[in-house]
Amino acid sequence: MIWYVYILECSDLTLYAGITNDLEKRINTHNKKKGAKYTKTRTPVKLMYKQTFETKSLAAKEEWRIKQLTRIQKILLINQN
C-alpha cells in the first residue's frame, strides 16, 4: 500500500499537512467539511504538495517533520517539488 504525505493550501491561505493512503478521497473529504477539524472552516482546500511512502510509519514521520517547519520552510518545500 502506498501512503501519501500532503500539504494543502486552505481558503485562508494557511497550510495544512496530513497523511493518507487515498489522496483523492481525502482531499474530497476535506472539501466536504468532513476532514480534519482544522480544515472544516477553511474550505475549499487545494493540494500543493505530495510525497509517497511505502509504509504508514515512514509517512507519519515525514508528516511530523513537515509540521515542525515554519510557513516559509513549507513554501520552500512546495516550490522544490
C-alpha positions as CSV (number, residue, x, y, z in Angstrom):
1,M,0.0,0.0,0.0
2,I,1.2,3.5,-0.8
3,W,1.0,6.3,1.7
4,Y,1.0,10.0,0.9
5,V,2.1,13.0,2.9
6,Y,0.5,16.0,1.6
7,I,0.2,19.8,2.1
8,L,-3.0,21.6,1.4
9,E,-3.5,25.3,1.0
10,C,-6.7,26.4,2.8
11,S,-9.1,29.1,1.7
12,D,-7.5,31.5,4.3
13,L,-4.1,30.7,2.7
14,T,-2.8,28.7,5.7
15,L,-1.1,25.4,5.1
16,Y,-2.2,22.0,6.4
17,A,-0.1,18.8,6.3
18,G,-1.5,15.3,6.6
19,I,-1.2,11.6,5.6
20,T,-3.5,9.2,3.8
21,N,-3.5,6.1,1.7
22,D,-6.1,7.6,-0.7
23,L,-5.2,11.1,-1.6
24,E,-8.1,12.0,-3.9
25,K,-10.7,10.7,-1.4
26,R,-9.0,12.5,1.5
27,I,-9.0,15.9,-0.4
28,N,-12.6,15.4,-1.3
29,T,-13.4,14.6,2.4
30,H,-11.6,17.8,3.4
31,N,-13.6,19.8,0.9
32,K,-16.9,18.3,2.1
33,K,-16.0,19.7,5.5
34,K,-15.8,16.2,6.9
35,G,-12.0,16.1,7.2
36,A,-9.8,17.4,9.9
37,K,-11.2,19.9,12.4
38,Y,-8.6,22.5,11.1
39,T,-9.8,22.4,7.5
40,K,-13.6,22.3,8.2
41,T,-13.8,26.0,8.4
42,R,-11.2,26.7,5.8
43,T,-12.6,25.1,2.6
44,P,-12.0,24.8,-0.2
45,V,-8.6,23.3,0.1
46,K,-6.1,22.9,-2.7
47,L,-3.3,20.3,-3.0
48,M,0.1,22.0,-3.1
49,Y,2.5,19.1,-2.3
50,K,2.5,15.3,-2.1
51,Q,5.2,12.7,-1.5
52,T,4.8,8.9,-1.5
53,F,6.0,6.4,1.1
54,E,5.9,2.6,1.3
55,T,4.7,2.4,4.9
56,K,2.4,4.4,7.2
57,S,5.2,4.7,9.7
58,L,7.6,6.5,7.3
59,A,4.8,8.8,6.1
60,A,3.9,9.7,9.7
61,K,7.5,10.6,10.5
62,E,7.6,12.8,7.4
63,E,4.3,14.4,8.3
64,W,5.6,15.2,11.8
65,R,8.8,16.7,10.3
66,I,6.8,18.9,8.0
67,K,4.5,20.1,10.8
68,Q,7.6,21.3,12.6
69,L,8.6,23.6,9.7
70,T,7.9,27.2,9.5
71,R,5.5,28.5,6.9
72,I,8.4,29.8,4.8
73,Q,10.1,26.4,5.0
74,K,6.9,24.7,3.9
75,I,6.6,27.1,1.0
76,L,10.2,26.3,0.0
77,L,9.4,22.6,0.2
78,I,6.4,23.0,-2.0
79,N,8.4,25.1,-4.5
80,Q,11.1,22.4,-4.7
81,N,8.6,19.8,-5.8
